[in-house]
Amino acid sequence: RLIQESIERGETPFFVNATAGTTVLVGLTHLYCSRKGLINRSVDLEPQGAFDPIRALSAVAKNYNCWLHVDGSWGGTVAFSENVMKEKDWLDGSELADTFTMNPHKLLGVPLQCSLLLTPHSGHHLFSTTNSLHASYLFHGNPHDLGDGTMGCGRRPDAAKLFLGWKWYGRAGYGARVDHALAAATELTDLVRTKAEDGKGFELVVDPTPFLQVCFWFIPPALRAKMGEKRVKAGEVYVETVSRITKVIHAKVNESGEFLIEYAPLSGIPCFFRVVLNAPTVQKGHLERLVERIEEVGNRIEWAKEELGI
């Protein structure tokens, strides 16, 4: 539809960008707002998760002669997990992409920086033809010199870092890292869901967690009744107040030195805790303690002294 609208405006659409592993959330804002009663209209929108349907997008791109790029910077390296490739359709159709980006320095823990741009079109020659300035004072026709095929010809050899890690850990080692991260995300999601079901003030932004980012809110018992009234009476006030609660707890938890966590904003909904699971050293006990710590900090804060507007 968007491509057709672009053509009707006299434009020439040429590029379709698909995402393989979003870093926050996708397609959730209107769904959340509708579910919480923050907007007074129905919406036909479901959680899209972390991965776009590459195969379907490829068909659209080819139909309109558009270049299909897949941004797998965060999630593309799940390809190392045999379990993911067998059980999930996250990268289905990725072989149809014109270009595919992945950053092993993210999910695989390869030292910064290590970014790959892959293509099935003539391999390195595509990039050489597109990016080369033919600087004769540097390059003299040596086919093994890859510097002329990148926009930053003097950059460090990123691929060598992945090569060495791959040789050391093997596909099985990298795959185990991915599997461990996914299992940890499921464990944390389960912990937060259990707290929510027990009426402890926790709430998942989306359930189940679509990838490795577990996103949730925590509203302390002392504020819960008041916040329930704000949710009904004034959507914008509710969003601002819960965002403030999240930020205050976030700061206190980080100041304690026990954990270093993050929160994230998303248009139309309150800021939420965003815990990204990746490190292979993280175990279930760490996750249990994190949830306990957030609850402890939230319950100990003297909220009457905070400017919450309630």
Solvent accessible surface area in square Angstrom, and as a share of the most:
residue,aa,sasa,rsa
1,R,204,0.74
2,L,123,0.61
3,I,25,0.13
4,Q,73,0.33
5,E,61,0.27
6,S,13,0.09
7,I,72,0.36
8,E,128,0.57
9,R,156,0.57
10,G,70,0.67
11,E,86,0.39
12,T,114,0.66
13,P,32,0.20
14,F,145,0.60
15,F,96,0.40
16,V,22,0.13
17,N,74,0.38
18,A,0,0.00
19,T,31,0.18
20,A,0,0.00
21,G,5,0.05
22,T,20,0.12
23,T,68,0.39
24,V,40,0.23
25,L,17,0.08
26,V,37,0.21
27,G,24,0.23
28,L,9,0.05
29,T,32,0.18
30,H,82,0.37
31,L,44,0.22
32,Y,5,0.02
33,C,7,0.04
34,S,41,0.27
35,R,133,0.49
36,K,29,0.12
37,G,57,0.55
38,L,31,0.15
39,I,55,0.28
40,N,158,0.81
41,R,140,0.51
42,S,105,0.68
43,V,39,0.23
44,D,151,0.78
45,L,47,0.23
46,E,121,0.54
47,P,56,0.35
48,Q,95,0.42
49,G,19,0.18
50,A,5,0.04
51,F,23,0.10
52,D,33,0.17
53,P,88,0.55
54,I,2,0.01
55,R,110,0.40
56,A,58,0.45
57,L,46,0.23
58,S,2,0.01
59,A,64,0.50
60,V,65,0.37
61,A,1,0.01
62,K,127,0.54
63,N,113,0.58
64,Y,72,0.27
65,N,138,0.71
66,C,11,0.07
67,W,87,0.31
68,L,3,0.01
69,H,24,0.11
70,V,0,0.00
71,D,50,0.26
72,G,0,0.00
73,S,21,0.13
74,W,20,0.07
75,G,0,0.00
76,G,0,0.00
77,T,1,0.00
78,V,0,0.00
79,A,33,0.26
80,F,16,0.07
81,S,0,0.00
82,E,96,0.43
83,N,76,0.39
84,V,6,0.03
85,M,89,0.40
86,K,160,0.68
87,E,132,0.59
88,K,96,0.41
89,D,110,0.57
90,W,38,0.13
91,L,13,0.06
92,D,65,0.34
93,G,1,0.01
94,S,30,0.19
95,E,111,0.50
96,L,61,0.30
97,A,4,0.03
98,D,24,0.13
99,T,12,0.07
100,F,21,0.09
101,T,27,0.15
102,M,19,0.09
103,N,13,0.07
104,P,0,0.00
105,H,37,0.17
106,K,68,0.29
107,L,0,0.00
108,L,4,0.02
109,G,40,0.39
110,V,6,0.03
111,P,88,0.56
112,L,130,0.64
113,Q,70,0.31
114,C,0,0.00
115,S,40,0.26
116,L,33,0.17
117,L,86,0.43
118,L,81,0.40
119,T,24,0.14
120,P,89,0.56
121,H,73,0.33
122,S,81,0.52
123,G,35,0.33
124,H,63,0.28
125,H,130,0.58
126,L,44,0.22
127,F,34,0.14
128,S,24,0.16
129,T,113,0.66
130,T,98,0.57
131,N,39,0.20
132,S,16,0.10
133,L,162,0.80
134,H,141,0.63
135,A,25,0.19
136,S,85,0.55
137,Y,172,0.66
138,L,83,0.41
139,F,37,0.15
140,H,150,0.67
141,G,72,0.69
142,N,85,0.44
143,P,115,0.72
144,H,156,0.70
145,D,59,0.31
146,L,109,0.54
147,G,16,0.15
148,D,28,0.15
149,G,2,0.02
150,T,53,0.31
151,M,176,0.78
152,G,34,0.33
153,C,61,0.37
154,G,75,0.72
155,R,114,0.42
156,R,154,0.56
157,P,100,0.63
158,D,13,0.07
159,A,63,0.49
160,A,44,0.34
161,K,42,0.18
162,L,13,0.07
163,F,117,0.49
164,L,118,0.59
165,G,13,0.13
166,W,114,0.40
167,K,145,0.61
168,W,204,0.72
169,Y,126,0.48
170,G,24,0.23
171,R,100,0.37
172,A,86,0.67
173,G,25,0.24
174,Y,7,0.03
175,G,5,0.05
176,A,59,0.46
177,R,50,0.18
178,V,0,0.00
179,D,40,0.21
180,H,53,0.23
181,A,1,0.00
182,L,32,0.16
183,A,53,0.41
184,A,5,0.04
185,A,3,0.02
186,T,78,0.46
187,E,59,0.27
188,L,0,0.00
189,T,3,0.02
190,D,61,0.31
191,L,37,0.18
192,V,0,0.00
193,R,71,0.26
194,T,72,0.42
195,K,48,0.20
196,A,38,0.30
197,E,131,0.59
198,D,90,0.47
199,G,47,0.46
200,K,86,0.36
201,G,14,0.14
202,F,8,0.03
203,E,43,0.19
204,L,17,0.09
205,V,5,0.03
206,V,19,0.11
207,D,68,0.35
208,P,102,0.64
209,T,23,0.13
210,P,31,0.20
211,F,6,0.02
212,L,0,0.00
213,Q,3,0.02
214,V,0,0.00
215,C,3,0.02
216,F,0,0.00
217,W,7,0.03
218,F,2,0.01
219,I,18,0.09
220,P,0,0.00
221,P,77,0.48
222,A,81,0.63
223,L,11,0.05
224,R,74,0.27
225,A,80,0.62
226,K,105,0.44
227,M,2,0.01
228,G,36,0.35
229,E,98,0.44
230,K,55,0.23
231,R,66,0.24
232,V,128,0.73
233,K,157,0.67
234,A,34,0.26
235,G,22,0.21
236,E,139,0.62
237,V,55,0.32
238,Y,5,0.02
239,V,29,0.17
240,E,116,0.52
241,T,4,0.02
242,V,2,0.01
243,S,12,0.08
244,R,98,0.36
245,I,0,0.00
246,T,1,0.00
247,K,77,0.33
248,V,10,0.05
249,I,0,0.00
250,H,28,0.13
251,A,40,0.31
252,K,88,0.37
253,V,0,0.00
254,N,36,0.18
255,E,129,0.58
256,S,47,0.30
257,G,66,0.63
258,E,78,0.35
259,F,42,0.17
260,L,159,0.79
261,I,18,0.09
262,E,84,0.38
263,Y,59,0.22
264,A,7,0.05
265,P,93,0.59
266,L,43,0.21
267,S,94,0.61
268,G,41,0.39
269,I,6,0.03
270,P,0,0.00
271,C,12,0.07
272,F,0,0.00
273,F,0,0.00
274,R,48,0.18
275,V,17,0.09
276,V,57,0.33
277,L,6,0.03
278,N,29,0.15
279,A,44,0.34
280,P,63,0.39
281,T,103,0.60
282,V,36,0.21
283,Q,95,0.42
284,K,99,0.42
285,G,45,0.43
286,H,94,0.42
287,L,5,0.02
288,E,68,0.31
289,R,74,0.27
290,L,8,0.04
291,V,3,0.02
292,E,77,0.35
293,R,39,0.14
294,I,0,0.00
295,E,28,0.12
296,E,50,0.23
297,V,12,0.07
298,G,0,0.00
299,N,76,0.39
300,R,170,0.62
301,I,23,0.12
302,E,106,0.48
303,W,20,0.07
304,A,108,0.83
305,K,154,0.65
306,E,42,0.19
307,E,158,0.71
308,L,16,0.08
309,G,68,0.65
310,I,66,0.34
